[in-house]
C-alpha cells in the first residue's frame, strides 16, 4: 500500500550536526514533508535496518546498539514523529505515525527494510507491517506493547518506575532527556493509543520473519505476552532473556546485538539496496 497522506516538501535530505553519542562515523539527517518533519541518525553500510524507540524516547536510546549493528547494516535510528527532533502537525495517532514513516521509507528508497522496535516502537512496527507490508522485510520486536493493558495511567507510571529502577541506571538520564524533548501533547495521546489499539486482529496475516525478545524480569509489560504474540504471528520465534528487564536492548546490549544479527543475517540479495546519502 502506497500512502498518499504526506507529500515531500523538501526533496533533498538535510544533513545536521551529528550527536557525539552516535560515534564519529554516524550522520544525522532531517527531511520535511507537508505535515511532518522526521529526524534520524544513520551509520553503517549494508541492508537497511530501521530502529523504532519506545514511548518517550528518541534515537539516543540506541547508543549501545548503533556501532555493533552498523558493522553489518545501514542503521537508521529514527526519532519517531513527535519525539526527539521529529514533529507531526495535528493530533497524534498511530495511524498517522505509521503512514508518515511509510512515506519516509519511500522517500529514502529503502525498499523492504528490517525493523527493530522496542515497546511502543514494536507496537508501531507491527502496525507498519500490517498496513504497509511492502516496506518491511523482517521484524525484531523487543517487549512490544499492543495487547490490552488492564492498568490505569497511574499504574503504568508506577510500573515504568519499577522497571527503570531494576535496570542499568545509566539509562535513566537518557529516558528523562527523551521525555523532555517530546511533544507534551503527544506524550498523553500516545499513551491513549497504546491502551486503545490491539494488534491481535492484524497478526495472522503477517508474512515476514519475526523475532520476539523479552526479559523475564520485565515489570512494565508481562513476559507472558511473548507467547501470546508468537502464537498469533505465523512462524514467529521467541527468545526469553534470563534476568532481562524491559530495556534489554540497553541493559544487555551485547546479547541483543548478537540476537538481532543472528536472526537477520546479511542476505546477499539485499546488500547495496539501501539508500545512500
Long-range contacts (C-beta under 8 A, 24 or more apart in sequence): 1-102, 1-131, 1-132, 1-133, 1-134, 2-102, 2-106, 2-134, 3-99, 3-102, 3-103, 3-106, 3-132, 5-35, 5-96, 5-99, 5-100, 5-103, 6-33, 6-34, 6-35, 6-36, 6-99, 6-100, 6-103, 7-33, 7-34, 8-32, 8-33, 8-34, 8-103, 8-107, 9-33, 9-34, 13-108, 13-277, 15-277, 19-60, 21-60, 21-63, 22-59, 22-60, 22-63, 22-66, 22-77, 23-66, 23-67, 25-67, 25-70, 26-66, 26-70, 27-277, 29-277, 30-85, 31-104, 31-107, 33-100, 33-103, 33-104, 33-107, 35-88, 35-89, 35-90, 35-100, 36-81, 36-86, 36-87, 36-88, 36-89, 36-100, 36-103, 36-104, 37-85, 37-86, 37-87, 37-88, 38-78, 38-79, 38-81, 38-86, 38-100, 38-101, 38-104, 39-78, 39-79, 39-84, 39-85, 39-86, 40-76, 40-77, 40-78, 40-79, 41-66, 41-76, 41-77, 42-74, 42-75, 42-76, 42-77, 42-277, 43-67, 43-70, 43-74, 43-75, 44-69, 44-70, 44-71, 44-72, 44-73, 44-74, 44-75, 45-70, 45-74, 46-72, 46-73, 46-74, 46-266, 46-270, 46-271, 46-274, 47-72, 47-73, 47-74, 47-113, 47-114, 47-137, 47-264, 47-266, 47-267, 47-270, 47-271, 47-273, 47-274, 48-73, 48-74, 48-76, 48-110, 48-111, 48-113, 48-114, 48-273, 48-274, 48-275, 49-73, 49-74, 49-75, 49-76, 49-113, 49-114, 49-115, 49-116, 49-260, 49-264, 50-75, 50-76, 50-78, 50-105, 50-110, 50-113, 50-114, 50-115, 50-116, 51-75, 51-76, 51-77, 51-78, 51-116, 51-117, 51-121, 52-78, 52-80, 52-115, 52-116, 52-117, 52-118, 52-120, 52-121, 52-122, 52-124, 52-125, 53-77, 53-78, 53-79, 53-80, 53-83, 53-118, 53-121, 53-178, 54-118, 54-119, 54-120, 54-121, 54-122, 54-247, 55-119, 55-120, 55-145, 55-187, 55-190, 55-191, 55-194, 56-83, 56-175, 56-178, 56-179, 56-182, 56-187, 57-83, 57-84, 57-118, 57-121, 57-175, 57-178, 58-83, 58-84, 58-85, 58-177, 58-178, 58-181, 58-182, 59-84, 60-84, 60-174, 60-177, 60-178, 61-118, 61-174, 61-178, 61-249, 61-250, 62-249, 63-174, 63-250, 64-249, 64-250, 64-253, 64-257, 65-249, 65-253, 65-256, 65-257, 65-260, 68-253, 68-254, 68-257, 68-261, 69-257, 69-260, 69-261, 72-261, 72-264, 72-266, 73-114, 73-264, 73-266, 73-274, 74-274, 76-108, 76-110, 76-113, 78-104, 80-121, 80-124, 81-186, 82-182, 82-183, 82-185, 82-186, 82-190, 83-178, 83-181, 83-182, 83-183, 83-186, 84-178, 84-181, 84-182, 85-181, 87-183, 88-186, 91-189, 92-183, 92-185, 92-186, 92-189, 92-190, 92-193, 93-189, 93-193, 94-123, 94-124, 94-127, 94-193, 94-197, 95-127, 95-131, 97-124, 98-124, 98-127, 98-128, 98-131, 98-132, 99-131, 99-132, 101-128, 102-128, 102-131, 102-132, 102-135, 105-132, 105-135, 106-135, 108-275, 109-275, 110-135, 110-273, 110-274, 110-275, 111-137, 111-270, 111-273, 111-274, 112-136, 112-137, 113-137, 113-274, 114-138, 114-139, 114-140, 114-264, 115-139, 115-140, 116-140, 116-142, 116-260, 117-141, 117-142, 117-144, 118-142, 118-143, 118-144, 118-247, 118-249, 119-143, 119-144, 119-145, 119-220, 119-221, 119-246, 120-144, 120-145, 120-190, 120-194, 122-146, 123-194, 123-197, 123-199, 126-199, 126-202, 126-203, 126-206, 127-197, 127-199, 127-202, 129-206, 129-208, 130-199, 130-202, 130-203, 130-205, 130-206, 133-206, 133-207, 133-208, 136-208, 137-208, 137-209, 137-270, 138-208, 138-209, 138-210, 138-211, 138-263, 138-264, 139-206, 139-208, 139-209, 139-210, 139-211, 140-210, 140-211, 140-213, 140-259, 140-260, 140-263, 140-264, 141-210, 141-211, 141-212, 141-213, 141-229, 142-213, 142-214, 142-248, 142-249, 142-256, 143-213, 143-214, 143-215, 143-218, 143-220, 143-221, 143-246, 143-248, 144-199, 144-212, 144-221, 144-225, 144-229, 145-194, 145-221, 146-197, 146-198, 146-199, 146-200, 146-229, 147-198, 147-199, 147-200, 147-225, 147-228, 147-229, 148-195, 148-198, 149-194, 149-195, 153-191, 156-191, 156-220, 159-219, 159-220, 160-220, 162-219, 162-220, 163-218, 163-219, 163-220, 163-245, 163-246, 163-247, 164-247, 166-217, 166-219, 166-245, 167-245, 167-246, 167-247, 167-250, 167-251, 168-247, 168-250, 168-251, 171-247, 171-250, 171-251, 174-250, 199-229, 200-232, 203-229, 203-232, 203-233, 204-232, 204-233, 204-234, 206-233, 206-234, 207-234, 209-235, 209-237, 209-263, 210-235, 210-236, 210-237, 211-236, 211-237, 211-238, 211-239, 211-259, 211-260, 211-263, 212-236, 212-237, 212-238, 212-239, 213-238, 213-239, 213-241, 213-248, 213-256, 213-259, 214-238, 214-239, 214-240, 214-241, 214-244, 214-248, 215-240, 215-241, 215-243, 215-244, 215-245, 215-246, 215-248, 215-251, 215-252, 216-240, 216-241, 216-242, 216-243, 216-244, 217-243, 217-244, 217-245, 218-244, 218-245, 218-246, 219-245, 219-246, 220-246, 221-246, 237-263
